[in-house]
């Protein structure tokens, strides 16, 4: 199959290297990594299984190689390309360009044994980072606003620059936690406040993802056993934890993704919080923080061994609080194993 890639992680998956200005072509038995002279040394040292071509005009070089190869059809993922970039290639070639959404994600949905090891390591480092963050917030968190908490979180979670973060961490207090993708505010963390943290770090470019919700105090821990002073919060928390644990215990290879979603959603709904569960149960994790499979009410994707995804049920009550508990699982021998 002939295909062209523009996304960094899609390219990395193919040849073990990528940068912020590259184009990858796979044409029959040959492959080409096109980049500019800023990356000559890194590319020639690290690209595997492809010829490195240095040309500032990536698109012009791609046109040249396509014409030279005389291929009739080339697959591409429209999500990866700007309109301008795609037209600069397609308008110059008499090639049929076949759009296939999520082309690279579909190739990457089943992780290799090596990828599973890397993802497990990323998750373990993420868990260790949460322990470091709990110590940091126990000492220096109370009285700080969400901006400062987020700043401190970036330092502690990354081990002060040793690891890249999977995404900007979400650090939300009380009512702000009712927004699943909350942005920091001037709200200050005080004793017994609800604190939600969603964060992850990268190991060998592969992401981790974890969310914990706690009652803030000196000496607290980001574990799943939590006690809250407000009964309503405790009931919601216990419901989310039950849904989280149920899905991990009962998810099986061969199930459709929407069945896994139901393993969390049914429990939340029966407890009376269904209208406050506003997102899907989970998403795949790999080189990208959001990959296939998507664990949603509408997904007919069949779960298979080798897939890695999150289980992250939540309850979000506007102007009051939000709760989410998230872990990554890998499907191994037909069952979900927490990474």
N, C-alpha and C positions, 0 to 999 in steps of 0.2 A: 504494500500500500504506500502511495506517495502522500506526504503531508508536510505542512509548514506550520511552525509554532512561533509565537511571539511572547507568550507568558514565561516569566523567569523560572517558576517552579516546574512548569511543563518541560522546559528545555533542560533544566537540571536533571529531571527524571530520566531523560534520554541519554545524556552524555556525562553526567557527574559534575557539570560546571554551568554557571550562568552568570550574567551581569545585567546591568540596567539598560544596556543598548546592544541587543543581539537578536538575531533571527536564525531559526533552525530549519533546515530543509532535509527531509528524508526522501530520496529519489531512487527507487529500485534498491540496488545493493549498496548505494553510496549515501552518505549523509554529510551535511555541511553546516558548520557553525560559523555564522557571519557576524563579525563585530568590528569595532574601530580600533585604531592603534593604541588607545589608552589601555587596552586589555590584552595586547599581544603576548606579553610574558605569561600572565596568569592563564590565558586560554590555551596557549601551546603546551603549558605544563600540566594542565588539569583536564582538558577535554578528552574523553575516551570514545573511540568508535566513530569519530567524525573528523573530516578535514577542516582545519581552521582557515578561514578566509578573512583577510583584513581589508576592509573597504568602508570608508566613512558613509558611503551611500548604500545602506543595507538593502534597500528596496531595489535599487538599480542592479546590484550584484545578484539578488534573488532572481530578477527577470533574466539576467544573463545566464544563470545556471539552469533555469527552467527551459529556456530556449535551447540551450546546448543539450539537455537531457532528452528533449523531444517527448516529454510525457504528455498524456492526453487528459489526465484528471489528477487533481490534487485536493486532498481533504484539508479543511481548516476549521477552527472553532471561532465563530463570529464574536464570542465574548472576549477573545484575546486581542482583537484588532480594532484600531480606530478606523473610522470611515476613510480618512485620508490615507493611512498606511495601506489598507487593503486595496484601494483604488489605484495607488501608485504601482502596485504589482499587477493586479488583474487587468488594468486597462492596457498594459503593454504586452500581454500574452494571449495567445490563442489556446488557452488551457481552460478546461471546465473545472471551476472551483466548486467543490462539494462541501457545503456548510454542514458540520456535524457538531451540535451543541455538546459541551462537556466532553469533547474527544479525549483529552488527556485524563480527566477525572475518571472516566469510564475505564481506561487502561489501568488506573491506579487503585481501583476500588478494593481489589484483593491484595493485601500486603504480603510481601515475601517474608521468609523467616528472618532475614537480616533486618528488614524494615520493622518487623514486630519487636525485635530486640532493641532497636533504636528508639522506637516509640515507648517501650516499657521503661527505658532509661530516662527518656524525657519526662515521663509521668512521675517517676521516682524523684527526679530532681525538682519537679514542680511541687511535690508533696513536702520535700525538704525545705523548699523556699517558703512555703506557707508557714512552716514552723518558725523559720527565721523572722517572718513578717509578724507572727503572733507576739514574739518577744519584743520586736520593735514597737508595735502598737501598744503593748502592755506598759512599756516604759515611757513612750513618747507620744501616744495616740490621743489620750483623753485631753480634751480642751482644744485640739487642733481641728481646723475645718477640712472639708473634703479635698480641697486643692492641695493642701499640705500633706494630707494622708496619702493622696495619690502619688505625690512626688516621693514621699518616703517609701511607698510600696514599690515604685519602679526601681529604686536603689536596692532595697532588700531582696526583691524577687529575682533581680538579674545578678545577684551577688556582686553588686556595684560594678556592672559592666562586663562580667565574665560571660554571661549568656544574653543572647537577644531575647526579647519578650515575644510571645506569640501574637500579642495585640496590646493596645493600651489597657491597663487593668481597670476594671470597674470597682470603685470603692464608694459605696452608697450607705447613707445613714437614714434609718427610720422611713419617712414617707418617700424619700428619693429612691429607695430600694424598690418601690412599686413600679418603677420604670425599668424594664428588663435590660435596656442598654443605657443606663443612667450616665449622665455627664456630671462631673464634680460641681459642687455649689459651695456657698459660704457657710453651710450648715456645720456646726461644730459637734464633735463626738463627745458625749458625756456619759457618765456611769450609768449602766443598765440600758443604754441605747441598743437598738438592733443595728447590726453592721453586716452588710453583704459585700463579699469580695469575690470577684470573678477574674481569674488571671491564669497565665501560663507562660512557659519559657520554651526555647528551642534548644534541641540537642542535635548536632549534625544536620541542621536545617529542619528537622521534624518537630512538630509542635506538640505541646501539652496543653490541657485545658481543664480547669477545676474551679468549682464555686463552693463556697461555704458561707453560711449565715450563722452569726453568733450573737450572744448578748455580751456587749463590751464591758470589760472590767479589767482590773489589774490582774495579770496572771491567767487570762483566758487562753484557750487553745482552739485552733480551727479544726476540731474534730466533729463528728456527726452527732455526738451526744451533747445536747444543749438544753439548758433550763432557762425559761423566760418568766419574768414576773407577771406579765399580762397573760391571762388565760386564753384569750383569743389568738394571740401570737403563738402560744404553746400548742394549741389545737391545730393551727395551720402548719406549724413546723412539723409536728408529729405526723400529719397527713402527708406532707411532702416527703419526709423520710421513709414512710411506709411505701409510698408509690415508687420512690427511688430503689429501695431494697427489693420490692416485688419484681420490678422489671429486670433487675440484674439476676435475680434468682430464677426467673422463669423464661427469659429470652432463650430461644433455641435457633440453631441453624435450620433453615427450611421454612421458618416463619416469614410471612410478609412483614415489611417494616411497619405497616399500619397496625398490625397485631401487637408488636412491641410497644407502639405508642399507646395502645389501649391498656396495656399492663400498668401504665402510670395513670392515664386519664380517667379510667373507670374508678379508681380509688379516690382521686381528687373530687370527682363528680359526686360519688356516693356520700362523701363527707360534707357536701353542700358548698364546695368551693369551685365547682366546674366553670362558672362564668369568669373566674379570676385566673384561670390557667390559659394564658393568651398566646402561647407559642408551642411549637412542636417539641416532642420529647428529646430529640437529639439530632446530631449531625456527625458525619464522618470527620476524621482528623488524620492529617498526614503532613505532607509538605505545605499544604494550605490548612488554615485553621478551620475552614468550612469546606468539606469535600463530600463525596458520596460515601455511604448511603445517607439519605435524609430520613429520619425516623418521625414521620408525620402521619396525620389521619388519612391522607390521600395516597400515600406511597405504596405501590404494589411491588417494590423492589424485594426480592427474596434474599433474606439474610443468609450469608454463607460463612464458612470458616475462613479466617484470614481478614475479615472485615474489622475495622476499628471505628468505634463511634462513641458519642457521649450519651449518657443517661442523665437528663437534667430537668426533672419536673419542677414546676414553680407555682406559687400563688402570689398574686399581686393585687392588693386592695388599694385603689387610688386614695391618695391623701392620708393613708395610714401606714402601711408597711408592705414590703415584698420579701419573699423567701424563695431561695433556689438552692438546691443541693445537686452538685454535678460531679460525676466521675467518668473517666474514659474506660471503655471495656474493649476487649478483643474476643472474637469468637474463636474458641479453641476446642476441638473435639466436640463440637455441637453446642457448647455452652458459653455464656458470657463470663469472662475472667477480668476482674478489675485490674487495670494496669497501675 
